[in-house]
Amino acid sequence: MGSPRARKTKKENRKGKKIQLERENVCSTWRAVSRSDLLWRRLTRRIWGRTILLRDRWRDEYVYWHRTATNFRTRRSTHTTLHFDPSDVEDPDGLTCRCLTLSDAHLACGFADGTVRLFDLATRLHVSTFRPHPRDRLGRFSRAVTGIVITDTTLTFALLDGDIHVAIINGPQITRRAHLGDVVNDGVLVDFTGSEGWWVGLYAGVPGRAFHIWDCLTEQLTFVGGTLTDPEAVMGWHMLTEMTEFVGRVRVTSHETAVACTSARVVVFDLRNQGFVLSEEEYRRGIIVTAADVSRTAFVIVGRRGLASVRRTDTLEEVCRFSVSRASQMAVMGCMNEGYALMCGGGVVRVWEGERGAYLYSFMEMIEEVNAFVCDERHVAACSGGTTLHLWDFGAAD
C-alpha cells in the first residue's frame, strides 16, 4: 500500500501531469487559433480600425500598427519639410495653405487660390497639382479650398463658393466639377469633409441651410438643413473677402455620423437619417473651433480658457479632460487619432493620451504659427508660416 506520504506524492505527480497535459492542450489550441488570418483581421479592425491589408498577412498588419502606436507614444518619428515649385502662383496669398488631408499613400494640401497639391508619402515628393474650373470670383478668397476627401482612387475638394471638384489620383491632372455652388441660396461653404460613403458641407450665410449631405457614390444631394451656423452668417460672408477666423468645423466619424461645431455649439448628427440631430450642447464660455477634431468614436474640443474635453460621439459622455496652456492667448489648432490628441500653439506641437488625458510630450521641432494641421495613426502634417509644409512619420520599420 505504501506510506501515506508516498501515496500523497504519487497523487500530486498524477495531478501535475494532468495540469501539464491541459496546458499543452491549451497551448496547442492557442497556437492553432493564433495562426488564423481571420482572427488577426478582426483584431486589426477592432483595435486599429484598419480594413485594408497592406502587408502579406493580417498578423503582420496588426504587428505593424501596434509598433507604430508605440512609436507615437514614445515620440519616435522622422521629420521632413515638403517642397513644391510655387513659380506658377501669381498672387502671394494663393500660396497660403488652408487645409490638409491624409490617406495611407498621400498628403493633400488645399490652398487659398483653389489649388490642391498632392504629395506621395513614401517619396515625400510633390506628384500632382489639381485646379478648379474657372469661374467668376465672388470675393478675393471665394476660390479658397475649404476641405478635401481622399479615397484610394479619387480626390474630392470643395471651395468657399460651394463648387465641388473630383479628380482621379493616378490619372491625368484634370478635375471634373461635381457640384456647382450657389452662394446666394446656400451661403458660404466654410468647411467640407467626407468618407467613402458621404460628403458633408458646413455652410454659413443663409438661415436653416447649415448642413449639406451628399451620397458620394451617386453625387446626389440627400439633405439640406440645420441652424448651427445661423448666428455666424455675417462671419461666413466675410470669409469671401478676408482671411478671417474659422466659422465652424465638421468631421465624419466611422459610425456614419458627423460632428460639427461653431464657437458656441457642438452638434452630432446622423448622415443616413436626413441629418437627424443625435445630440447637441451649447458652450456659453465659447470653444476654439480650430482645435476640434474627431477619431472613429470620439471627438475633442477646447474651451476658450484652455480646458480640453474628449467625448464619445454617440452619447457625449466625457472620456477625459486636459489643460492646453495659454490657449486663450494664442491661436491653437488640434487634431486627433485613435490613441492621442495633438494641439499646436505657439509653434509647439503637444501630445496627450486620448483615453486618460495624460500629457505625454511635445515635438522636438519648433515651427511657426500653424494655419493647417492634421494627423492619422502614422503621420502628422502641419503648414506653418502660411506655406511651409511639415511631415512627421511615426511608421514602424517593416
MIBAMAR-457014 format. One line per 3 residues: number of its first residue (from 1); for each residue x, y, z of C-alpha. Coordinates in steps of 0.02 Angstrom, whole numbers, padded with zeros to 5 digits. Layout:
NUM> X/Y/Z; ...
***
This chain:
1> 00000/00000/00000; 00145/00116/00038; 00157/00252/00168
4> 00034/00399/00172; 00174/00514/00117; 00213/00405/-00034
7> 00029/00398/-00082; 00019/00590/-00069; 00172/00611/-00178
10> 00102/00492/-00309; -00064/00586/-00310; 00025/00753/-00330
13> 00126/00683/-00476; -00033/00625/-00563; -00111/00796/-00535
16> 00045/00883/-00601; 00045/00777/-00759; -00140/00815/-00784
19> -00110/01002/-00769; 00038/00991/-00887; -00068/00897/-01014
22> -00206/01026/-01001; -00079/01165/-01027; -00009/01078/-01180
25> -00186/01060/-01250; -00222/01245/-01217; -00057/01298/-01293
28> -00083/01192/-01448; -00260/01259/-01466; -00200/01438/-01446
31> -00059/01411/-01572; -00186/01346/-01696; -00303/01493/-01664
34> -00162/01620/-01670; -00120/01564/-01847; -00295/01611/-01905
37> -00287/01756/-02027; -00471/01790/-01992; -00433/01817/-01806
40> -00293/01941/-01843; -00404/02029/-01969; -00539/02052/-01838
43> -00414/02111/-01708; -00335/02234/-01830; -00504/02307/-01875
46> -00567/02315/-01696; -00411/02388/-01615; -00329/02489/-01753
49> -00479/02523/-01865; -00389/02453/-02017; -00488/02366/-02154
52> -00361/02365/-02296; -00220/02237/-02299; -00056/02321/-02346
55> 00062/02181/-02292; 00074/01994/-02326; -00036/01936/-02183
58> -00159/02014/-02060; -00045/01964/-01916; 00092/02069/-01996
61> -00033/02210/-02017; -00080/02202/-01833; 00102/02199/-01775
64> 00146/02346/-01888; 00009/02459/-01817; 00049/02404/-01639
67> 00230/02457/-01663; 00177/02619/-01747; 00064/02660/-01598
70> 00211/02627/-01483; 00317/02747/-01586; 00180/02878/-01569
73> 00179/02857/-01381; 00368/02867/-01363; 00400/03012/-01485
76> 00494/02906/-01611; 00473/02988/-01781; 00561/03066/-01929
79> 00529/03247/-01980; 00531/03309/-02159; 00494/03476/-02242
82> 00399/03454/-02405; 00434/03562/-02558; 00345/03614/-02718
85> 00375/03739/-02856; 00274/03898/-02821; 00328/03989/-02980
88> 00158/03969/-03063; 00067/04063/-02922; 00039/04247/-02964
91> -00045/04306/-02803; 00061/04277/-02645; -00100/04248/-02545
94> -00133/04099/-02658; 00012/04008/-02576; -00074/04006/-02406
97> -00121/03827/-02360; -00300/03818/-02295; -00322/03631/-02260
100> -00232/03464/-02257; -00294/03285/-02279; -00202/03120/-02259
103> -00227/02948/-02335; -00118/02793/-02324; -00020/02847/-02477
106> -00041/03035/-02495; -00047/03206/-02413; -00162/03331/-02499
109> -00141/03517/-02469; -00278/03642/-02515; -00227/03822/-02549
112> -00313/03991/-02548; -00311/04004/-02738; -00412/03844/-02760
115> -00263/03733/-02798; -00237/03561/-02720; -00061/03491/-02717
118> -00036/03305/-02688; 00119/03231/-02606; 00175/03049/-02607
121> 00206/02996/-02426; 00331/02862/-02474; 00446/02976/-02577
124> 00397/03143/-02494; 00382/03216/-02670; 00252/03331/-02746
127> 00169/03221/-02877; 00011/03309/-02938; -00075/03478/-02944
130> -00263/03495/-02966; -00353/03657/-03005; -00539/03701/-03007
133> -00636/03750/-03162; -00633/03938/-03199; -00775/04042/-03128
136> -00813/04223/-03085; -00746/04267/-02914; -00869/04323/-02781
139> -00728/04390/-02672; -00541/04385/-02653; -00544/04214/-02568
142> -00702/04139/-02642; -00598/04006/-02730; -00504/03952/-02572
145> -00506/03765/-02536; -00609/03725/-02380; -00595/03536/-02373
148> -00527/03380/-02459; -00583/03199/-02458; -00464/03062/-02519
151> -00506/02881/-02560; -00392/02751/-02639; -00426/02815/-02814
154> -00508/02987/-02805; -00480/03158/-02730; -00628/03273/-02698
157> -00610/03454/-02644; -00728/03598/-02610; -00711/03787/-02620
160> -00785/03929/-02518; -00904/03973/-02660; -00979/03798/-02649
163> -00902/03715/-02801; -00851/03533/-02778; -00723/03452/-02894
166> -00668/03271/-02916; -00503/03207/-02986; -00427/03035/-03018
169> -00269/03019/-02913; -00166/02914/-03033; -00242/02986/-03190
172> -00220/03148/-03287; -00208/03304/-03180; -00381/03366/-03229
175> -00537/03394/-03125; -00722/03370/-03150; -00846/03488/-03068
178> -00969/03377/-02974; -01070/03516/-02896; -01094/03699/-02945
181> -01102/03809/-02790; -01244/03932/-02761; -01184/04058/-02633
184> -01340/04166/-02642; -01459/04025/-02594; -01345/03913/-02490
187> -01218/04030/-02411; -01030/04006/-02400; -00958/03830/-02390
190> -00847/03858/-02236; -00793/03677/-02211; -00803/03514/-02308
193> -00766/03334/-02262; -00822/03157/-02302; -00790/02971/-02306
196> -00806/02830/-02431; -00995/02848/-02425; -01032/03032/-02392
199> -00983/03211/-02425; -01032/03337/-02293; -01028/03526/-02310
202> -01047/03656/-02172; -01119/03820/-02237; -01142/03992/-02160
205> -01237/04142/-02226; -01415/04081/-02260; -01528/04030/-02113
208> -01581/03849/-02099; -01455/03779/-02225; -01302/03740/-02117
211> -01283/03557/-02167; -01274/03484/-02342; -01254/03296/-02361
214> -01215/03205/-02524; -01209/03021/-02566; -01034/03024/-02640
217> -01063/02867/-02745; -01205/02948/-02842; -01151/03128/-02804
220> -01333/03165/-02763; -01379/03291/-02628; -01480/03197/-02496
223> -01508/03328/-02362; -01505/03517/-02332; -01547/03592/-02164
226> -01487/03638/-01991; -01467/03801/-01896; -01295/03778/-01817
229> -01212/03923/-01910; -01360/04043/-01914; -01279/04161/-01785
232> -01118/04161/-01887; -01199/04215/-02052; -01104/04380/-02064
235> -00938/04296/-02023; -00972/04173/-02163; -00994/04310/-02293
238> -00835/04397/-02233; -00734/04239/-02271; -00758/04275/-02457
241> -00656/04435/-02446; -00548/04421/-02289; -00436/04295/-02202
244> -00550/04291/-02050; -00554/04163/-01910; -00635/03996/-01947
247> -00825/03997/-01930; -00850/03812/-01896; -00788/03636/-01920
250> -00869/03473/-01974; -00791/03299/-01963; -00856/03124/-02005
253> -00836/02977/-01884; -00832/02792/-01928; -01013/02764/-01872
256> -01089/02865/-02014; -01115/03013/-01901; -01037/03186/-01909
259> -00982/03310/-01776; -00997/03496/-01815; -00957/03646/-01708
262> -00951/03834/-01702; -00876/03938/-01563; -01035/03914/-01461
265> -01114/03745/-01504; -01071/03564/-01544; -01192/03455/-01642
268> -01184/03268/-01681; -01297/03215/-01825; -01340/03057/-01922
271> -01285/03051/-02104; -01403/02909/-02151; -01559/02984/-02073
274> -01581/03153/-02157; -01460/03243/-02042; -01557/03195/-01886
277> -01476/03279/-01735; -01420/03145/-01612; -01354/03263/-01480
280> -01301/03443/-01457; -01227/03553/-01324; -01200/03739/-01300
283> -01042/03817/-01228; -01076/03987/-01153; -00892/04022/-01125
286> -00851/03975/-01304; -00739/03846/-01387; -00591/03858/-01506
289> -00656/03800/-01674; -00485/03757/-01748; -00445/03640/-01602
292> -00593/03524/-01633; -00570/03355/-01716; -00636/03175/-01714
295> -00575/02996/-01712; -00681/02845/-01757; -00784/02854/-01596
298> -00737/03014/-01504; -00707/03200/-01528; -00605/03332/-01441
301> -00649/03514/-01407; -00552/03650/-01317; -00635/03790/-01220
304> -00581/03971/-01230; -00498/03953/-01060; -00393/03806/-01120
307> -00487/03658/-01045; -00496/03516/-01172; -00627/03380/-01166
310> -00630/03213/-01258; -00808/03145/-01278; -00895/02994/-01354
313> -00984/03041/-01514; -01137/02932/-01480; -01175/02991/-01302
316> -01070/03149/-01274; -01003/03059/-01119; -00837/03136/-01066
319> -00691/03016/-01081; -00557/03129/-01010; -00502/03310/-00998
322> -00337/03402/-01001; -00273/03580/-01000; -00199/03667/-01152
325> -00088/03801/-01079; -00106/03980/-01143; -00245/03929/-01263
328> -00335/04093/-01229; -00179/04193/-01275; -00131/04113/-01441
331> -00201/04026/-01594; -00222/03839/-01563; -00252/03703/-01691
334> -00295/03525/-01644; -00313/03352/-01718; -00332/03175/-01652
337> -00314/02992/-01698; -00371/02835/-01608; -00246/02850/-01467
340> -00192/03030/-01449; -00247/03211/-01455; -00125/03338/-01527
343> -00128/03527/-01502; -00016/03653/-01587; 00003/03828/-01517
346> 00146/03950/-01515; 00243/03839/-01635; 00245/03690/-01517
349> 00153/03526/-01550; 00098/03440/-01389; 00027/03265/-01369
352> -00097/03196/-01242; -00162/03020/-01216; -00340/03009/-01284
355> -00411/02891/-01152; -00343/02964/-00990; -00293/03140/-01039
358> -00113/03116/-00980; 00014/03235/-01056; 00149/03137/-01147
361> 00272/03252/-01236; 00299/03394/-01359; 00379/03378/-01531
364> 00563/03424/-01535; 00541/03534/-01689; 00486/03714/-01661
367> 00383/03783/-01805; 00297/03947/-01846; 00114/03983/-01814
370> 00010/03845/-01893; -00132/03875/-02016; -00172/03691/-02056
373> -00146/03535/-01951; -00193/03351/-01972; -00145/03178/-01910
376> -00188/02994/-01930; -00119/02837/-01849; 00051/02856/-01933
379> 00079/03034/-01994; 00063/03212/-01929; 00064/03357/-02051
382> 00062/03544/-02023; 00078/03701/-02127; 00164/03845/-02037
385> 00202/04021/-02089; 00071/04005/-02224; 00174/03900/-02344
388> 00297/03784/-02254; 00239/03603/-02251; 00299/03488/-02112
391> 00278/03299/-02104; 00314/03183/-01958; 00316/02995/-01990
394> 00293/02875/-01842; 00282/02719/-01950; 00365/02559/-01889
397> 00500/02479/-01994; 00431/02331/-02093
***
